[in-house]
C-alpha cells in the first residue's frame, strides 16, 4: 500500500521533461523507468532519475514527501534536475537504509540542513552543484555521524566558516573527498594535530584560492592516488615530503603561479605517477634531474606530463625517451633550447606533443617520424633549422593538427616531391618561414 501511495503522489510532482514519465503507467511502480525493486520482496530499493541531456539539466518539479513510504530504498539519484525546492527535503533524512544519495547539479539553493546526518548507512554522498548557486554549509557538525561514508563531493558549495577539516577527519572510512570551488581561501591550516582519514585515495581541493604554503598534514595521507590542488594561490616551494606519497598516480598543482622553486628532482621518485601537471606554477631550472630519476624505474607508467607556461630552461635530455607510456607531453611556453632528443622516437604511444613558444634552435630528429600514434604536433614559434624529408613523415598516419613555424626564414627545409601524397589525416596545417619544395606538393 505504501509503494502505491508513493507512486501516485511522487508522479504528481514530477514534470515530464525528456519524456521520463512515458513508462510511468499502471499501479506497479517497479515497472517504471528509473525504478528498481527487490526481486524477492518487491520493495523499491533504487530510484535513478538522473536527467542529463547535452550538458543541461531537466525540469523536475518537486520531490514529494511520499518518499517516506520507501522504507527499503538504498539508492537515490536526482542528479542533473532543476528541482523546484529551496532546500534539500527533510524526508531524505528519514530514509535510514539509504546508502547512495546523488544530488549532483540538482539546484538546491538553501543551507545544507543537518537532517542528512541521520543517514548512518550512507556510503556515497554527492551534493556537487554550480558555483553560481552556492548552497551554504556553515555547520558541518552532522557530517561525522555518517561513519560509513566512503565518497563525499560538496564541490561548488560555500563552506566559508565551516570547520571542514575537523569534520572530515572524523570519517575513517572515507576514500574520496571532492571540495572544489568551496571558497576555502582561509581554511587550509598548515598543520593539524590528528588526521584520521588516512584511507583516503582521492582528494580534490582545486579552485579554492588557498594563499598559504602546501600544508604538512597532507603528507600523512599515504594512501592517496589522486591529489588535485590546482587553480589556487599556493605559495613557497614544493615540499620534499611529497616523497611520502608513494602511491600517487595523479598529481595536479597547475595554475598556482606563486610557487617559486626549480622543478624538484625528487618528484621523479614517485614511480607510480601516471599524470603530472605543473602548468603555470612559475617553476624554473631544468628537467634533467626529474626525468633522470623517474626514468630509472623500468616500469614507469607516466602517461601525461604538462610543464607548460613555466620558466624551465636547457636541453631536453635523452632520458625523456624512457617514458615509454607517455601519451601527452606539453612543454609549451618555456625556454628550452637545442634540438629534440633522438630518443623521442621511443615514445610509441605519444598522441600529443606541444613544444611551441620555446627557444629550440637546432634540428628535428628523424626519429620523430616513428611516432605513429601522434594526432597533434605543435612545434611553432621556435628557431628550427635543418632538413625534413618525406621519409621522416611517412609513418605519421594519424596526424590531424600539424603546426610548425620558425623565426629564421628558410632555416628549415622540407624536401618533398611535387607529387608527394602524405599519409596524414590533417584537419589543420600551419607552416611558416619554411622552405618547401622544390615545389609545394600538389
C-alpha positions as CSV (number, residue, x, y, z in Angstrom):
1,X,0.0,0.0,0.0
2,X,2.9,2.4,0.9
3,X,4.5,2.0,-2.5
4,X,1.2,2.6,-4.2
5,X,0.7,5.8,-2.3
6,X,4.3,6.8,-3.2
7,X,3.7,6.1,-6.9
8,X,0.6,8.3,-7.2
9,X,1.9,11.2,-5.1
10,X,5.5,11.2,-6.4
11,X,4.4,11.1,-10.0
12,X,2.2,14.2,-9.5
13,X,5.2,16.3,-8.5
14,X,7.5,15.3,-11.4
15,X,7.4,17.1,-14.8
16,X,7.5,15.0,-17.9
17,X,10.7,16.7,-19.3
18,X,12.6,14.4,-21.7
19,X,9.6,12.0,-21.7
20,X,10.6,10.4,-18.4
21,X,7.0,9.6,-17.4
22,X,6.1,7.7,-20.6
23,X,6.7,4.4,-18.8
24,X,5.1,5.6,-15.6
25,X,1.8,3.9,-16.1
26,X,-0.1,1.3,-14.2
27,X,-0.1,0.7,-10.4
28,X,3.2,-1.3,-10.4
29,X,5.9,1.3,-10.0
30,X,8.5,-1.5,-10.2
31,X,7.9,-1.4,-14.0
32,X,8.6,2.3,-14.3
33,X,11.8,3.6,-15.9
34,X,14.3,4.5,-13.2
35,X,12.7,2.4,-10.5
36,X,14.2,-0.9,-9.4
37,X,12.7,-3.3,-6.9
38,X,14.0,-6.3,-4.9
39,X,13.1,-9.5,-6.9
40,X,12.0,-11.4,-3.8
41,X,10.3,-8.8,-1.7
42,X,9.1,-6.4,-4.3
43,X,10.2,-3.4,-2.3
44,X,11.5,-0.4,-4.1
45,X,15.3,-0.3,-3.5
46,X,16.5,2.1,-6.2
47,X,15.4,5.4,-7.8
48,X,17.7,6.5,-10.6
49,X,16.1,9.7,-12.0
50,X,19.3,11.3,-13.3
51,X,18.4,13.5,-16.2
52,X,21.4,14.9,-18.1
53,X,20.8,15.9,-21.7
54,X,23.5,17.6,-23.8
55,X,25.2,19.1,-20.7
56,X,21.9,20.6,-19.5
57,X,19.6,19.7,-16.6
58,X,15.9,18.7,-16.9
59,X,13.0,20.4,-15.2
60,X,11.8,18.2,-12.4
61,X,9.1,19.8,-10.3
62,X,9.1,18.9,-6.6
63,X,10.3,16.0,-4.6
64,X,7.2,14.5,-2.8
65,X,7.2,13.7,0.9
66,X,5.7,10.3,-0.3
67,X,9.3,9.1,-0.4
68,X,8.8,8.3,3.3
69,X,6.9,5.2,2.2
70,X,10.0,3.7,0.6
71,X,11.5,2.3,3.8
72,X,13.8,-0.1,1.9
73,X,15.2,2.5,-0.5
74,X,19.0,2.3,-0.6
75,X,19.9,4.2,-3.8
76,X,18.6,7.7,-4.8
77,X,19.9,9.7,-7.8
78,X,18.3,13.0,-8.6
79,X,21.3,14.5,-10.4
80,X,21.0,17.0,-13.3
81,X,17.5,18.0,-12.3
82,X,16.2,21.6,-11.7
83,X,14.1,20.8,-8.6
84,X,11.6,23.5,-7.5
85,X,12.6,23.5,-3.9
86,X,15.0,25.7,-2.0
87,X,16.4,23.2,0.5
88,X,17.2,19.5,0.5
89,X,13.9,18.0,1.7
90,X,13.8,16.7,5.2
91,X,12.2,13.5,4.0
92,X,15.7,12.5,2.8
93,X,16.8,12.3,6.4
94,X,14.2,9.7,7.2
95,X,15.4,7.2,4.6
96,X,17.5,5.3,7.1
97,X,18.5,2.5,4.7
98,X,19.9,4.9,2.1
99,X,23.5,4.0,1.1
100,X,23.8,6.2,-2.1
101,X,22.5,9.8,-2.5
102,X,23.4,11.8,-5.5
103,X,22.2,15.4,-5.9
104,X,24.8,16.5,-8.4
105,X,23.6,19.7,-10.1
106,X,20.1,19.3,-8.5
107,X,19.8,23.1,-7.9
108,X,19.0,23.1,-4.2
109,X,19.8,26.7,-3.0
110,X,19.5,26.9,0.7
111,X,21.8,25.9,3.6
112,X,22.5,22.2,3.9
113,X,20.4,21.1,6.9
114,X,21.7,18.7,9.5
115,X,19.0,16.1,8.9
116,X,21.3,14.4,6.4
117,X,23.3,13.3,9.5
118,X,20.6,10.7,10.2
119,X,21.7,8.6,7.3
120,X,24.1,6.4,9.2
121,X,24.2,3.8,6.4
122,X,25.2,6.3,3.7
123,X,28.3,5.4,1.8
124,X,28.1,7.8,-1.2
125,X,27.0,11.5,-0.8
126,X,27.2,13.9,-3.8
127,X,26.0,17.4,-3.2
128,X,28.1,19.0,-6.0
129,X,26.5,22.0,-7.7
130,X,27.1,25.1,-9.8
131,X,29.3,27.7,-8.1
132,X,26.7,30.3,-9.1
133,X,24.1,28.8,-6.8
134,X,26.4,28.4,-3.9
135,X,24.4,26.5,-1.3
136,X,26.0,27.2,2.1
137,X,27.0,24.8,4.8
138,X,28.2,26.9,7.7
139,X,27.9,24.0,10.1
140,X,29.2,20.5,9.3
141,X,28.7,19.0,12.8
142,X,26.3,16.5,11.3
143,X,28.9,15.1,8.9
144,X,30.8,12.8,11.4
145,X,27.5,10.9,12.0
146,X,28.0,9.4,8.5
147,X,30.5,6.9,9.8
148,X,30.2,4.6,6.8
149,X,30.8,7.3,4.2
150,X,33.3,6.4,1.5
151,X,32.6,9.1,-1.1
152,X,31.8,12.8,-0.4
153,X,31.5,15.6,-3.0
154,X,30.5,19.1,-1.9
155,X,32.1,20.9,-4.8
156,X,30.6,24.3,-5.5
157,X,29.1,24.7,-2.1
158,X,30.1,27.7,0.1
159,X,31.9,26.2,3.1
160,X,33.3,29.5,4.3
161,X,33.2,29.4,8.1
162,X,32.6,25.6,8.3
163,X,35.4,23.7,10.0
164,X,35.6,21.2,7.1
165,X,38.9,19.6,8.1
166,X,37.8,18.8,11.6
167,X,34.5,17.3,10.3
168,X,36.1,15.2,7.6
169,X,38.8,13.8,9.7
170,X,36.1,12.1,11.7
171,X,35.3,9.9,8.7
172,X,37.7,7.0,9.0
173,X,36.2,5.0,6.0
174,X,36.4,7.9,3.5
175,X,38.0,7.1,0.2
176,X,37.2,10.1,-2.0
177,X,36.8,13.8,-1.0
178,X,35.9,16.4,-3.5
179,X,35.8,20.1,-2.3
180,X,36.4,22.0,-5.5
181,X,35.3,25.7,-5.5
182,X,34.1,25.8,-1.9
183,X,35.5,29.2,-1.0
184,X,38.0,27.8,1.4
185,X,40.5,30.6,0.9
186,X,41.4,31.0,4.6
187,X,40.5,27.4,5.6
188,X,43.7,25.4,4.9
189,X,45.6,25.1,8.2
190,X,49.3,24.5,7.8
191,X,49.3,21.8,10.4
192,X,46.6,19.6,12.0
193,X,47.1,17.6,15.2
194,X,45.3,14.4,14.1
195,X,44.4,13.3,10.6
196,X,42.1,10.3,10.9
197,X,41.0,9.8,7.2
198,X,44.2,8.0,6.2
199,X,42.3,5.6,4.0
200,X,41.7,8.5,1.6
201,X,42.5,7.7,-2.1
202,X,41.2,10.8,-3.8
203,X,41.5,14.4,-2.6
204,X,40.3,17.4,-4.7
205,X,40.8,20.8,-3.2
206,X,41.1,22.7,-6.5
207,X,39.8,26.2,-7.2
208,X,39.7,27.5,-3.7
209,X,42.3,30.3,-3.9
210,X,44.3,29.0,-1.0
211,X,47.1,31.6,-0.4
212,X,49.3,29.6,2.0
213,X,52.0,27.0,1.6
214,X,51.2,23.4,0.9
215,X,50.2,22.0,4.4
216,X,52.3,19.4,6.1
217,X,49.3,17.2,7.2
218,X,48.7,16.3,3.5
219,X,51.8,14.1,3.6
220,X,50.2,11.8,6.3
221,X,47.6,10.7,3.7
222,X,49.9,8.0,2.3
223,X,47.1,6.0,0.6
224,X,46.4,8.9,-1.8
225,X,46.4,8.0,-5.5
226,X,44.9,11.3,-6.8
227,X,45.7,14.8,-5.4
228,X,44.3,17.9,-7.1
229,X,45.4,21.3,-5.7
230,X,45.1,23.1,-9.0
231,X,43.8,26.7,-9.5
232,X,44.8,28.0,-6.1
233,X,47.3,30.6,-4.9
234,X,49.6,28.3,-3.1
235,X,53.0,29.8,-2.2
236,X,56.5,28.8,-1.5
237,X,58.3,25.7,-2.7
238,X,57.1,22.2,-3.5
239,X,57.9,20.3,-0.2
240,X,60.2,17.3,-0.2
241,X,57.6,15.4,1.8
242,X,55.8,14.6,-1.4
243,X,58.1,11.5,-1.5
244,X,55.9,10.1,1.3
245,X,53.0,9.8,-1.1
246,X,54.4,6.8,-2.9
247,X,51.0,5.6,-4.2
248,X,50.3,8.8,-6.1
249,X,49.2,8.2,-9.7
250,X,47.8,11.7,-10.5
251,X,49.2,14.9,-9.1
252,X,47.8,18.3,-10.3
253,X,49.5,21.5,-8.9
254,X,48.7,23.6,-12.0
255,X,47.6,27.2,-12.0
256,X,49.4,28.1,-8.8
257,X,51.5,31.0,-10.0
258,X,53.1,31.8,-6.7
259,X,55.0,28.6,-6.3
260,X,58.7,29.6,-6.5
261,X,61.2,26.8,-7.0
262,X,63.1,24.8,-9.5
263,X,61.4,21.6,-10.7
264,X,62.2,19.2,-7.9
265,X,64.1,16.1,-8.9
266,X,62.5,14.2,-6.0
267,X,59.2,14.2,-7.8
268,X,60.9,11.7,-10.1
269,X,60.8,9.2,-7.2
270,X,57.0,8.9,-7.4
271,X,57.3,5.9,-9.6
272,X,53.6,5.2,-9.9
273,X,52.7,8.6,-11.4
274,X,50.6,8.5,-14.5
275,X,49.7,12.2,-14.8
276,X,51.6,15.2,-13.5
277,X,50.5,18.8,-14.2
278,X,52.7,21.7,-13.1
279,X,51.3,24.0,-15.7
280,X,51.6,27.7,-14.8
281,X,53.3,27.2,-11.5
282,X,56.3,29.6,-12.1
283,X,58.8,26.8,-11.6
284,X,62.3,27.1,-13.2
285,X,65.5,25.2,-13.7
286,X,66.0,22.2,-16.0
287,X,64.2,19.0,-16.2
288,X,67.2,16.6,-16.2
289,X,67.0,15.6,-12.6
290,X,63.3,14.9,-12.6
291,X,63.4,12.8,-15.8
292,X,66.6,11.0,-14.9
293,X,65.1,9.9,-11.5
294,X,61.7,8.9,-13.0
295,X,63.2,7.1,-15.9
296,X,65.3,4.8,-13.7
297,X,62.1,2.9,-12.9
298,X,61.8,0.4,-15.7
299,X,58.1,0.0,-15.3
300,X,57.3,3.7,-15.0
301,X,53.7,4.5,-16.1
302,X,53.7,8.2,-16.9
303,X,51.0,8.9,-19.5
304,X,50.6,12.7,-19.2
305,X,53.2,15.4,-18.4
306,X,52.3,19.1,-18.5
307,X,55.0,21.5,-17.7
308,X,53.7,24.4,-19.8
309,X,53.8,28.1,-19.0
310,X,56.8,28.0,-16.7
311,X,60.4,29.2,-16.7
312,X,62.2,25.9,-17.5
313,X,65.4,26.1,-19.4
314,X,68.1,23.9,-21.0
315,X,68.2,21.0,-23.4
316,X,65.6,18.3,-23.3
317,X,67.5,15.2,-22.1
318,X,67.7,11.8,-23.7
319,X,66.0,10.3,-20.6
320,X,62.7,11.6,-21.9
321,X,62.7,8.6,-24.3
322,X,62.4,6.2,-21.3
323,X,58.8,7.4,-20.6
324,X,57.5,4.8,-23.0
325,X,53.9,5.0,-21.8
326,X,53.7,8.8,-22.4
327,X,50.6,9.9,-24.4
328,X,50.6,13.6,-23.8
329,X,53.6,15.9,-23.4
330,X,53.1,19.7,-23.1
331,X,56.2,21.9,-22.8
332,X,54.6,25.0,-24.3
333,X,56.0,28.4,-23.3
334,X,59.2,27.7,-21.6
335,X,62.8,28.4,-22.6
336,X,64.1,25.1,-23.8
337,X,66.8,25.2,-26.4
338,X,68.8,22.9,-28.6
339,X,67.2,20.0,-30.5
340,X,64.6,17.4,-29.7
341,X,66.5,14.3,-28.5
342,X,66.5,11.4,-30.9
343,X,65.1,9.2,-28.1
344,X,61.7,10.8,-28.7
345,X,61.2,8.0,-31.2
346,X,60.8,5.6,-28.3
347,X,57.5,7.2,-27.2
348,X,55.5,4.9,-29.3
349,X,52.2,5.8,-27.5
350,X,52.6,9.6,-27.8
351,X,49.4,11.2,-29.2
352,X,50.0,14.9,-28.5
353,X,53.3,16.9,-28.4
354,X,53.5,20.6,-27.8
355,X,56.9,22.3,-27.9
356,X,55.6,25.7,-29.1
357,X,57.0,29.0,-27.9
358,X,60.4,27.9,-26.7
359,X,63.9,28.7,-27.9
360,X,64.6,25.5,-29.7
361,X,67.3,26.3,-32.2
362,X,68.6,23.0,-33.6
363,X,67.2,20.2,-35.6
364,X,64.1,18.0,-35.6
365,X,65.3,14.4,-35.5
366,X,64.3,11.8,-38.0
367,X,63.1,9.6,-35.1
368,X,60.1,11.9,-34.7
369,X,58.7,10.1,-37.7
370,X,58.4,6.9,-35.6
371,X,55.5,8.4,-33.6
372,X,52.7,6.6,-35.5
373,X,50.1,7.4,-32.8
374,X,50.7,11.2,-32.9
375,X,47.5,13.2,-33.5
376,X,48.5,16.7,-32.5
377,X,52.0,18.2,-33.2
378,X,52.8,21.8,-32.4
379,X,56.4,23.0,-32.9
380,X,55.5,26.6,-33.6
381,X,57.4,29.8,-32.5
382,X,61.0,28.3,-32.3
383,X,64.1,28.7,-34.4
384,X,64.4,25.3,-36.0
385,X,67.0,24.5,-38.7
386,X,67.9,21.5,-40.7
387,X,66.1,19.2,-43.2
388,X,62.8,17.2,-43.0
389,X,62.2,14.6,-45.7
390,X,59.2,12.6,-46.9
391,X,60.6,9.5,-45.2
392,X,60.6,11.2,-41.8
393,X,56.9,12.0,-42.1
394,X,55.6,8.8,-43.8
395,X,54.6,7.0,-40.5
396,X,52.6,9.9,-39.0
397,X,49.4,8.4,-40.4
398,X,47.1,9.6,-37.5
399,X,48.3,13.2,-37.6
400,X,45.4,15.7,-37.6
401,X,46.9,19.0,-36.5
402,X,50.4,20.0,-37.6
403,X,51.8,23.4,-36.7
404,X,55.5,24.3,-37.4
405,X,56.8,27.8,-37.6
406,X,60.3,29.1,-37.3
407,X,61.6,32.6,-36.7
408,X,64.5,32.3,-39.1
409,X,63.4,32.4,-42.7
410,X,64.3,29.3,-44.7
411,X,66.4,27.8,-41.9
412,X,64.2,24.7,-42.0
413,X,63.8,22.9,-45.4
414,X,61.1,20.3,-46.3
415,X,62.5,18.2,-49.1
416,X,59.4,16.7,-50.7
417,X,58.4,15.9,-54.3
418,X,55.7,17.8,-56.2
419,X,53.6,14.6,-56.5
420,X,54.1,13.5,-52.9
421,X,50.9,12.3,-51.2
422,X,51.3,12.4,-47.4
423,X,49.6,9.8,-45.2
424,X,48.3,12.3,-42.7
425,X,44.6,12.9,-41.7
426,X,45.2,16.6,-41.5
427,X,42.5,19.0,-40.3
428,X,44.9,21.8,-39.6
429,X,48.2,22.7,-41.3
430,X,50.3,25.8,-40.4
431,X,53.8,26.2,-41.8
432,X,55.6,29.5,-41.6
433,X,59.1,30.6,-42.7
434,X,59.9,27.1,-44.0
435,X,61.3,26.3,-47.5
436,X,59.2,23.6,-49.1
437,X,60.0,22.0,-52.4
438,X,61.3,22.3,-54.9
439,X,57.6,23.0,-55.4
440,X,54.7,22.8,-52.9
441,X,53.2,19.3,-53.3
442,X,50.1,19.2,-55.4
